[in-house]
Amino acid sequence: MATQDQPEIGSSTRDWTAMPEGISPRPLLLLVDDEPVGLRSLASVFSDADYELSFAVDGPEAIVKVEGTRPDLVILDVMMPGMDGLEVCRRIRGLPDVAEVPILLVTALDDRESRLEGLRSGADDYITKPLDRAEIRARVRTITRLNRFRKLQAEIVHSRRVMSDLAAHSARQERLRELDRTILQASSSQQIAAVLPLLRDLIPHEHAAIYKCDMRGQPSVLLAEHGSRGRILAGLARPGEEDLGLDVEPGSVGSPSHVLSLMGEGRLPDVLEAFRASGSSELLVFPMNLKGRRFGVLLLGFASRIGAAGPLAELVREIADILSLALAHFELLETVTRGRSQLEFLSRRLLQVREEESRHIARELHDEIGQLLAVLNFSLRGMQQSEGSGPFQETLGYGLDVVSRLLAKVRGLSLDLHPALLEDFGLVTALRRYIGSVASRVGRTAILEADESIGRFDRQIETACYRVTQEALTNALRHGEASSVRIELTEREGALHLLIDDDGRGFDTEAAMESAARGASLGLLGMRERVSLVGGELSIFSEPGNGTKIRATLPLNQSSRPS
């Protein structure tokens, strides 16, 4: 039975569940002896509360416990069967994780050679039997204090290293986030140039360049270039297929990345020669590929030797992938913008052709058909004044009525196709004439509220405003069955404001726009397109049963006024 001062052999006095992280408040001693009496003797020396004790009865168990518990000191008996203390000491010193654990050898041998052999095996100190309690406690106290001081220093060094690594990692992550933000905020491929100075903060290099590739995957346009001390190299404007030196290493072009050596005295292709002039000895080439297509090439020149693999290359590869997405996005955006510009040009041209054709047809109706109908009406009225039978006069009167209605219809069509008043007298006069004629023809109320002092504007603005009013008024009276319509035209804050407000049936605007997008009705889309082509905005507010309001805002500037 073990007493309180003599623990049972093979047990440990350390409560592992109560141990805090880091260094223990009390040093842990591992006592190793194949003799129980020897273990109890050692344990009795350290039975007070200053130390925690652990025990091992042979060499293999001692090694296992050293690796598992990392004691502050191993007190090791030299004379043990199987594996003696010297061998245990040598093996502990061969374990990297616990090689620095202090070892105090205990033996009955007191000759000089035995002590030297023990020290050569890696022991920190040597004590002989019989043990002097005061001596061994003094030596253990000194060794454990030095060891704990060493551990504390190691912890401090480790903590500082961790803090430094964390600070470096945090700074690197912030630079990466800034680089991502720069790429995301760029609105064109040319603005990619802002990426390279940030890239230098992440990966120190001598010079860098980003090329945009054509549809064949060949570098064609220099998007960005940045060198050490901000200098710009010459001769990188538009490389040919051979100027990047892609044939320097046959077969390497298709790889994810490769290194081109710039060393030597021979002449290099223009781009590589410029990189060599910047002080670069090797060039890291990163193709920026996405879905089987090469959108660009990232070139980084380094003064020292590098490799196409490893953490640095992996970081550059991540950046190249982000740039690939950005270049693909810019290309798509440029395609869409170019297509939109072409559509706007075609739409504007179509409206111009439509207005010109309407003007031509209106002139034909007014000048040719209208004149002929007027002559016919005059002739028929002359015949009506002559003598004739009753049936003849009746037939003649019917013909005169038909001609009069036909003449009014032709004049109405001519006015709808091209209001001559719009060119001759301006927007307010033309709108007032048109709205009045429509209201009298259908027997509804249509009021124009406009300042008569409103002057003349560019033909496109006047035409857009007139056609929007024409379309909105027709929709309100014909489809909305409105009993009254109010049109308001004002000029304020550098814009022409048009409001068409009716008390008709109203409609679901979202459903109507979806239907218009499918081609069911082009009226709403036509109004929006006309206003958009002169740089304005059009809003439609309507609900079933609550009428409709249409607001158009047409911006005015110096060029909007006729010269």
C-alpha positions as CSV (number, residue, x, y, z in Angstrom):
1,M,0.0,0.0,0.0
2,A,1.3,3.5,-0.8
3,T,1.0,6.2,1.7
4,Q,0.2,9.8,1.1
5,D,4.0,10.5,0.8
6,Q,4.8,7.3,-1.1
7,P,2.6,6.9,-4.2
8,E,1.8,3.5,-5.7
9,I,4.4,2.5,-8.3
10,G,3.4,3.3,-11.9
11,S,0.8,5.9,-10.9
12,S,1.0,9.7,-11.4
13,T,0.1,12.5,-9.0
14,R,-0.9,14.9,-11.8
15,D,-4.6,15.5,-12.3
16,W,-4.8,15.9,-16.1
17,T,-8.4,17.0,-16.1
18,A,-7.6,20.0,-13.9
19,M,-4.5,21.1,-15.9
20,P,-4.8,24.5,-17.6
21,E,-3.4,25.0,-21.0
22,G,0.3,26.1,-21.3
23,I,2.9,25.6,-18.6
24,S,1.8,23.7,-15.4
25,P,1.9,25.6,-12.1
26,R,4.1,22.8,-10.6
27,P,7.0,21.0,-12.4
28,L,6.3,17.4,-13.4
29,L,9.0,14.9,-12.6
30,L,9.2,11.5,-14.3
31,L,11.0,9.0,-12.0
32,V,12.4,6.0,-13.8
33,D,13.8,2.9,-11.9
34,D,13.3,-0.8,-12.3
35,E,13.5,-1.3,-8.5
36,P,10.3,-0.4,-6.5
37,V,12.5,0.5,-3.5
38,G,14.4,3.0,-5.6
39,L,11.2,4.6,-6.9
40,R,9.8,4.9,-3.4
41,S,13.1,6.4,-2.2
42,L,13.0,9.0,-5.0
43,A,9.3,9.7,-4.4
44,S,9.9,10.3,-0.7
45,V,12.4,13.0,-1.6
46,F,9.8,14.9,-3.7
47,S,6.6,14.1,-1.7
48,D,5.8,17.7,-0.8
49,A,3.5,19.9,-2.9
50,D,6.3,21.5,-4.9
51,Y,6.3,18.8,-7.6
52,E,4.0,16.5,-9.5
53,L,5.3,13.0,-9.9
54,S,5.0,10.3,-12.6
55,F,6.6,6.9,-12.6
56,A,8.1,4.4,-15.1
57,V,9.6,0.9,-14.3
58,D,11.7,0.4,-17.5
59,G,13.1,2.2,-20.5
60,P,10.3,1.7,-23.1
61,E,7.7,2.9,-20.6
62,A,9.8,5.9,-19.8
63,I,10.1,6.9,-23.5
64,V,6.3,6.5,-23.9
65,K,5.6,8.7,-20.9
66,V,8.2,11.3,-22.0
67,E,6.4,11.6,-25.4
68,G,2.9,11.6,-23.8
69,T,3.5,14.0,-20.8
70,R,6.6,16.0,-21.7
71,P,7.8,16.2,-18.1
72,D,9.9,19.1,-16.8
73,L,12.6,16.6,-15.7
74,V,13.4,12.9,-16.1
75,I,15.2,11.4,-13.1
76,L,16.6,8.2,-14.7
77,D,18.3,5.2,-13.2
78,V,21.3,4.1,-15.3
79,M,21.4,0.4,-14.3
80,M,18.2,-1.2,-15.7
81,P,17.8,-4.5,-17.5
82,G,17.0,-4.6,-21.1
83,M,17.4,-1.0,-22.0
84,D,19.7,0.9,-19.6
85,G,19.4,4.5,-18.7
86,L,22.1,5.6,-21.1
87,E,20.2,4.1,-24.1
88,V,17.0,5.6,-22.9
89,C,18.7,9.0,-22.7
90,R,20.1,8.6,-26.2
91,R,16.7,7.7,-27.6
92,I,14.9,10.6,-25.9
93,R,17.5,12.9,-27.4
94,G,16.7,11.5,-30.8
95,L,13.0,12.4,-30.6
96,P,12.5,15.9,-32.1
97,D,9.5,16.9,-30.0
98,V,11.0,16.0,-26.6
99,A,14.7,16.2,-27.3
100,E,15.2,19.1,-25.0
101,V,13.5,17.5,-21.9
102,P,16.1,17.7,-19.1
103,I,17.5,14.3,-17.9
104,L,19.2,13.7,-14.5
105,L,21.0,10.3,-14.4
106,V,21.1,8.4,-11.1
107,T,23.7,5.5,-10.6
108,A,25.8,3.8,-8.0
109,L,28.9,4.2,-10.4
110,D,31.1,7.1,-9.4
111,D,34.1,6.8,-11.6
112,R,35.0,9.5,-14.1
113,E,34.4,7.4,-17.2
114,S,30.9,6.5,-16.1
115,R,30.1,10.2,-15.6
116,L,31.5,11.2,-19.0
117,E,29.6,8.4,-20.7
118,G,26.4,9.6,-19.1
119,L,27.0,13.1,-20.2
120,R,27.9,12.0,-23.7
121,S,24.5,10.1,-23.9
122,G,22.8,13.5,-23.5
123,A,22.2,13.8,-19.8
124,D,22.0,17.3,-18.3
125,D,23.4,16.2,-14.9
126,Y,24.7,13.2,-13.0
127,I,24.1,12.2,-9.4
128,T,25.4,9.1,-7.5
129,K,23.9,6.8,-4.9
130,P,23.4,6.9,-2.1
131,L,21.3,10.0,-2.6
132,D,21.7,13.1,-0.6
133,R,18.2,14.6,-0.2
134,A,19.4,18.1,0.0
135,E,21.8,17.8,-2.9
136,I,19.3,16.1,-5.2
137,R,16.5,18.6,-4.3
138,A,18.9,21.5,-5.0
139,R,20.0,20.1,-8.4
140,V,16.3,19.3,-9.4
141,R,15.2,22.8,-8.4
142,T,18.0,24.4,-10.5
143,I,17.3,22.2,-13.5
144,T,13.5,22.6,-13.4
145,R,13.8,26.3,-13.0
146,L,16.1,26.6,-16.0
147,N,13.9,24.3,-18.0
148,R,10.8,26.2,-17.1
149,F,12.5,29.5,-18.0
150,R,13.6,27.9,-21.3
151,K,9.9,26.8,-21.9
152,L,8.7,30.3,-21.1
153,Q,11.2,31.8,-23.5
154,A,10.1,29.3,-26.2
155,E,6.5,30.2,-25.5
156,I,7.3,33.9,-25.8
157,V,9.2,33.4,-29.0
158,H,6.4,31.2,-30.3
159,S,3.7,33.7,-29.4
160,R,5.7,36.5,-31.0
161,R,6.1,34.4,-34.1
162,V,2.4,33.5,-34.2
163,M,1.4,37.2,-33.7
164,S,3.8,38.2,-36.5
165,D,2.4,35.5,-38.7
166,L,-1.1,36.6,-37.9
167,A,-0.3,40.2,-38.6
168,A,1.3,39.3,-41.9
169,H,-1.6,37.1,-42.8
170,S,-4.1,39.8,-41.9
171,A,-2.2,42.4,-44.0
172,R,-2.1,39.9,-46.9
173,Q,-5.8,39.2,-46.6
174,E,-6.5,43.0,-46.5
175,R,-4.4,43.4,-49.7
176,L,-6.3,40.6,-51.3
177,R,-9.6,42.1,-50.4
178,E,-8.4,45.5,-51.7
179,L,-7.3,43.8,-54.9
180,D,-10.7,42.1,-55.2
181,R,-12.5,45.4,-54.7
182,T,-10.3,47.1,-57.3
183,I,-11.2,44.4,-59.8
184,L,-14.9,44.5,-59.0
185,Q,-15.0,48.3,-59.2
186,A,-13.3,48.4,-62.6
187,S,-15.8,49.3,-65.3
188,S,-13.6,48.4,-68.3
189,S,-10.6,46.3,-69.1
190,Q,-8.4,49.3,-69.2
191,Q,-9.0,50.0,-65.5
192,I,-7.3,46.7,-64.7
193,A,-4.0,48.8,-64.5
194,A,-4.9,49.7,-60.9
195,V,-4.4,46.0,-59.9
196,L,-0.7,45.9,-60.5
197,P,0.5,48.3,-57.8
198,L,-1.5,46.2,-55.3
199,L,-0.1,43.0,-56.7
200,R,3.4,44.3,-55.9
201,D,2.5,44.7,-52.2
202,L,1.5,41.0,-52.2
203,I,4.3,39.6,-54.3
204,P,7.5,41.6,-54.6
205,H,8.7,41.6,-58.2
206,E,10.7,43.7,-60.7
207,H,8.1,44.3,-63.4
208,A,4.6,43.1,-64.3
209,A,2.3,43.4,-67.3
210,I,-1.2,42.2,-68.2
211,Y,-2.1,41.5,-71.8
212,K,-5.5,41.0,-73.3
213,C,-5.7,38.1,-75.8
214,D,-7.6,38.1,-79.0
215,M,-10.1,35.4,-80.0
216,R,-7.2,33.1,-81.1
217,G,-5.8,33.3,-77.6
218,Q,-2.8,35.5,-78.7
219,P,-1.7,38.5,-76.6
220,S,-2.8,41.6,-78.6
221,V,-3.4,44.6,-76.3
222,L,-1.3,45.8,-73.3
223,L,-3.9,46.5,-70.5
224,A,-1.6,47.3,-67.7
225,E,2.1,47.7,-66.9
226,H,3.9,48.5,-63.6
227,G,7.6,48.3,-62.8
228,S,9.8,48.9,-59.8
229,R,9.8,52.5,-58.7
230,G,6.8,52.9,-61.0
231,R,8.8,53.1,-64.2
232,I,7.2,52.1,-67.5
233,L,9.1,50.0,-70.0
234,A,9.1,50.8,-73.7
235,G,8.3,48.3,-76.5
236,L,5.4,46.5,-74.8
237,A,2.6,48.1,-76.8
238,R,1.3,45.4,-79.2
239,P,3.3,42.2,-79.2
240,G,3.2,39.7,-82.0
241,E,2.8,36.0,-81.4
242,E,6.6,35.7,-81.1
243,D,7.2,38.8,-79.0
244,L,6.3,37.1,-75.7
245,G,8.7,34.3,-76.4
246,L,6.1,31.6,-76.1
247,D,8.3,29.3,-78.2
248,V,11.3,29.6,-75.8
249,E,10.1,26.4,-74.0
250,P,8.3,24.1,-76.5
251,G,5.2,22.5,-75.1
252,S,5.0,24.9,-72.1
253,V,2.4,27.2,-73.5
254,G,-0.6,24.9,-72.8
255,S,0.5,24.4,-69.1
256,P,-1.3,26.4,-66.3
257,S,1.9,28.4,-65.8
258,H,5.6,28.3,-66.7
259,V,8.9,30.1,-66.1
260,L,10.9,31.7,-68.9
261,S,14.6,32.2,-68.2
262,L,15.9,35.7,-69.1
263,M,19.5,34.9,-68.4
264,G,22.2,34.8,-71.0
265,E,23.7,37.1,-73.6
266,G,21.5,36.3,-76.6
267,R,18.8,38.5,-78.0
268,L,15.3,37.9,-76.6
269,P,11.9,38.8,-78.1
270,D,10.9,42.4,-77.5
271,V,8.8,41.9,-74.5
272,L,11.2,39.6,-72.8
273,E,14.1,41.9,-73.6
274,A,12.2,44.7,-71.9
275,F,11.6,42.6,-68.8
276,R,15.3,41.7,-68.7
277,A,16.1,45.4,-68.9
278,S,14.0,45.9,-65.7
279,G,16.4,43.7,-63.8
280,S,14.3,40.5,-64.1
281,S,16.2,37.2,-64.5
282,E,13.1,35.0,-64.7
283,L,9.6,35.6,-66.0
284,L,6.6,33.9,-64.5
285,V,3.9,33.5,-67.2
286,F,0.3,32.9,-66.1
287,P,-2.3,32.4,-68.9
288,M,-5.7,33.7,-67.7
289,N,-8.1,31.0,-69.0
290,L,-11.8,30.5,-68.5
291,K,-13.9,27.7,-69.9
292,G,-11.3,26.7,-72.5
293,R,-10.5,30.2,-73.7
294,R,-7.6,32.4,-73.0
295,F,-8.7,35.9,-72.1
296,G,-5.3,37.3,-71.2
297,V,-1.7,36.7,-69.9
298,L,-0.2,37.9,-66.6
299,L,3.6,38.3,-66.6
300,L,5.7,38.8,-63.5
301,G,9.4,39.4,-63.7
302,F,11.7,38.4,-60.7
303,A,15.3,39.1,-60.0
304,S,15.9,35.8,-58.3
305,R,15.1,32.2,-59.3
306,I,11.5,31.1,-58.8
307,G,9.4,28.1,-59.6
308,A,6.1,27.5,-61.4
309,A,4.7,25.7,-58.3
310,G,4.4,26.4,-54.6
311,P,2.6,29.0,-52.4
312,L,3.7,32.0,-54.5
313,A,2.6,30.4,-57.8
314,E,-0.7,29.3,-56.2
315,L,-1.4,32.9,-55.0
316,V,-0.7,34.3,-58.4
317,R,-2.9,31.6,-60.0
318,E,-5.8,32.7,-57.7
319,I,-5.3,36.3,-58.8
320,A,-5.1,35.3,-62.5
321,D,-8.4,33.4,-62.1
322,I,-10.0,36.5,-60.7
323,L,-8.6,38.5,-63.6
324,S,-9.9,35.9,-66.0
325,L,-13.4,36.4,-64.7
326,A,-13.0,40.1,-64.8
327,L,-11.8,40.1,-68.4
328,A,-14.6,37.8,-69.4
329,H,-17.1,40.1,-67.7
330,F,-15.6,43.2,-69.4
331,E,-15.8,41.5,-72.8
332,L,-19.4,40.6,-72.2
333,L,-20.2,44.1,-71.0
334,E,-18.5,45.6,-74.0
335,T,-20.4,43.3,-76.3
336,V,-23.7,44.2,-74.6
337,T,-22.8,47.9,-74.6
338,R,-21.8,47.8,-78.3
339,G,-25.0,45.9,-79.1
340,R,-27.1,48.4,-77.2
341,S,-25.4,51.3,-79.0
342,Q,-26.2,49.6,-82.3
343,L,-29.8,49.0,-81.3
344,E,-30.2,52.7,-80.2
345,F,-28.7,53.8,-83.5
346,L,-31.0,51.5,-85.5
347,S,-34.0,52.5,-83.4
348,R,-33.2,56.2,-83.8
349,R,-32.7,55.7,-87.5
350,L,-35.9,53.7,-87.8
351,L,-37.8,56.5,-86.1
352,Q,-36.2,59.1,-88.4
353,V,-37.1,57.0,-91.5
354,R,-40.6,56.6,-90.1
355,E,-41.0,60.3,-89.6
356,E,-39.6,61.1,-93.0
357,E,-42.0,58.6,-94.6
358,S,-44.9,59.9,-92.6
359,R,-44.0,63.4,-93.7
360,H,-43.8,62.3,-97.3
361,I,-47.2,60.5,-97.2
362,A,-48.8,63.4,-95.4
363,R,-47.6,65.7,-98.0
364,E,-48.9,63.5,-100.8
365,L,-52.3,63.2,-99.0
366,H,-52.5,67.0,-98.5
367,D,-51.0,68.2,-101.7
368,E,-52.2,65.6,-104.2
369,I,-55.2,63.7,-103.0
370,G,-56.4,66.6,-100.9
371,Q,-56.2,69.0,-103.8
372,L,-58.0,66.6,-106.1
373,L,-60.8,66.1,-103.6
374,A,-61.1,69.9,-103.2
375,V,-61.4,70.4,-106.9
376,L,-63.9,67.6,-107.1
377,N,-65.9,69.1,-104.3
378,F,-65.8,72.5,-106.0
379,S,-67.0,71.0,-109.3
380,L,-69.8,69.1,-107.6
381,R,-71.0,72.2,-105.9
382,G,-71.1,74.0,-109.2
383,M,-73.2,71.3,-110.7
384,Q,-75.5,71.5,-107.7
385,Q,-76.3,75.1,-108.5
386,S,-77.5,74.2,-112.0
387,E,-80.9,73.1,-112.9
388,G,-81.7,69.5,-112.7
389,S,-84.3,66.9,-111.7
390,G,-85.0,66.0,-108.1
391,P,-83.3,62.5,-108.3
392,F,-80.2,64.1,-109.8
393,Q,-80.0,66.7,-107.1
394,E,-80.4,64.1,-104.4
395,T,-77.7,61.9,-105.9
396,L,-75.4,64.9,-106.3
397,G,-76.0,66.0,-102.6
398,Y,-75.0,62.5,-101.4
399,G,-71.8,62.6,-103.5
400,L,-71.0,66.0,-102.0
401,D,-71.4,64.6,-98.5
402,V,-69.1,61.7,-99.3
403,V,-66.5,63.9,-100.8
404,S,-66.6,66.3,-97.8
405,R,-66.2,63.4,-95.3
406,L,-63.4,61.9,-97.4
407,L,-61.7,65.3,-97.5
408,A,-61.9,65.6,-93.7
409,K,-60.6,62.1,-93.3
410,V,-57.6,62.8,-95.6
411,R,-56.8,66.0,-93.7
412,G,-57.0,64.1,-90.4
413,L,-54.7,61.4,-91.7
414,S,-52.3,64.0,-92.9
415,L,-52.3,65.7,-89.5
416,D,-51.8,62.4,-87.7
417,L,-48.9,61.3,-90.0
418,H,-47.1,64.6,-89.8
419,P,-48.3,67.7,-88.0
420,A,-47.1,70.6,-90.2
421,L,-47.9,72.9,-87.3
422,L,-45.1,71.2,-85.3
423,E,-42.5,72.4,-87.7
424,D,-44.0,75.8,-88.4
425,F,-45.3,76.9,-85.0
426,G,-43.8,74.7,-82.3
427,L,-44.9,72.0,-79.8
428,V,-47.5,73.9,-77.8
429,T,-49.5,75.1,-80.9
430,A,-49.3,71.6,-82.5
431,L,-50.5,69.9,-79.4
432,R,-53.3,72.3,-78.8
433,R,-54.6,71.8,-82.4
434,Y,-54.2,68.1,-82.3
435,I,-55.9,67.6,-78.8
436,G,-58.7,69.9,-79.8
437,S,-59.4,68.1,-83.0
438,V,-59.4,64.7,-81.3
439,A,-61.7,65.8,-78.5
440,S,-64.2,67.3,-80.9
441,R,-64.2,64.2,-83.1
442,V,-64.9,61.7,-80.3
443,G,-67.0,64.0,-78.1
444,R,-64.8,63.7,-75.0
445,T,-63.0,66.2,-72.8
446,A,-59.3,66.8,-73.4
447,I,-57.5,69.8,-71.9
448,L,-54.0,71.0,-72.5
449,E,-52.4,73.0,-69.7
450,A,-49.2,74.6,-71.1
451,D,-47.3,77.8,-70.8
452,E,-47.6,79.6,-74.1
453,S,-44.1,81.1,-73.5
454,I,-42.5,77.7,-74.0
455,G,-40.1,78.1,-76.8
456,R,-38.8,75.8,-79.6
457,F,-36.7,72.7,-79.0
458,D,-34.7,70.3,-81.0
459,R,-36.8,68.5,-83.6
460,Q,-36.2,65.1,-81.9
461,I,-37.4,66.3,-78.5
462,E,-40.5,68.0,-80.0
463,T,-41.3,64.9,-82.1
464,A,-40.9,62.6,-79.1
465,C,-43.1,64.7,-76.9
466,Y,-45.8,65.0,-79.6
467,R,-45.8,61.3,-80.4
468,V,-46.0,60.2,-76.7
469,T,-49.0,62.5,-76.3
470,Q,-50.5,61.2,-79.4
471,E,-50.1,57.5,-78.4
472,A,-51.2,58.2,-74.7
473,L,-54.3,60.1,-75.8
474,T,-55.3,57.4,-78.3
475,N,-54.9,54.7,-75.6
476,A,-56.9,56.7,-73.1
477,L,-59.8,57.4,-75.4
478,R,-59.9,54.2,-77.4
479,H,-58.8,51.5,-74.9
480,G,-59.2,53.2,-71.6
481,E,-62.6,54.6,-72.4
482,A,-61.7,57.8,-70.5
483,S,-64.3,60.6,-70.4
484,S,-61.7,63.3,-69.7
485,V,-57.9,63.6,-70.2
486,R,-55.7,66.3,-68.9
487,I,-52.3,67.0,-70.5
488,E,-49.8,69.2,-68.8
489,L,-46.6,70.5,-70.4
490,T,-44.1,72.5,-68.3
491,E,-40.4,73.5,-68.6
492,R,-38.5,73.6,-65.3
493,E,-35.2,72.6,-63.8
494,G,-33.5,72.1,-67.2
495,A,-36.1,69.6,-68.5
496,L,-39.4,69.4,-70.3
497,H,-42.0,67.7,-68.2
498,L,-45.1,66.0,-69.8
499,L,-48.0,64.6,-67.8
500,I,-51.0,62.8,-69.3
501,D,-53.7,62.0,-66.7
502,D,-57.0,60.3,-67.6
503,D,-60.0,58.9,-65.7
504,G,-60.2,55.7,-67.8
505,R,-60.4,52.0,-66.8
506,G,-56.7,51.7,-66.0
507,F,-54.7,48.5,-66.3
508,D,-52.0,46.3,-64.7
509,T,-48.8,48.0,-65.8
510,E,-46.5,45.1,-65.0
511,A,-48.7,42.6,-67.0
512,A,-49.0,45.2,-69.8
513,M,-45.3,45.6,-70.1
514,E,-44.7,41.8,-70.1
515,S,-47.3,41.5,-72.8
516,A,-45.7,44.3,-74.8
517,A,-42.3,42.6,-74.4
518,R,-43.8,39.5,-76.1
519,G,-45.0,41.7,-79.0
520,A,-48.7,41.9,-78.1
521,S,-48.6,45.7,-78.2
522,L,-45.8,48.0,-79.2
523,G,-47.5,51.3,-78.0
524,L,-46.0,51.3,-74.5
525,L,-42.6,50.2,-75.6
526,G,-42.6,52.7,-78.4
527,M,-43.3,55.6,-76.0
528,R,-40.5,54.4,-73.7
529,E,-38.1,53.9,-76.6
530,R,-38.8,57.4,-78.0
531,V,-38.2,59.1,-74.7
532,S,-35.1,57.0,-74.0
533,L,-33.5,57.9,-77.3
534,V,-33.5,61.6,-76.4
535,G,-32.0,60.7,-72.9
536,G,-35.3,61.0,-71.0
537,E,-37.3,58.9,-68.7
538,L,-40.9,57.7,-68.9
539,S,-43.0,56.4,-66.0
540,I,-46.5,54.8,-66.2
541,F,-48.8,54.7,-63.1
542,S,-52.0,52.8,-63.5
543,E,-54.3,50.4,-61.7
544,P,-57.5,48.7,-62.9
545,G,-60.4,51.1,-62.3
546,N,-58.2,54.1,-61.2
547,G,-57.2,55.6,-64.5
548,T,-53.7,56.2,-65.8
549,K,-50.9,58.7,-65.4
550,I,-48.0,58.9,-67.8
551,R,-45.0,61.1,-66.9
552,A,-42.2,61.9,-69.3
553,T,-39.1,63.9,-68.5
554,L,-37.0,65.1,-71.4
555,P,-33.7,66.7,-70.5
556,L,-32.8,70.0,-72.1
557,N,-29.4,71.5,-72.7
558,Q,-27.8,74.1,-75.0
559,S,-28.0,71.7,-78.0
560,S,-31.7,71.2,-77.3
561,R,-32.5,74.7,-78.5
562,P,-32.6,75.3,-82.3
563,S,-29.8,77.5,-83.6
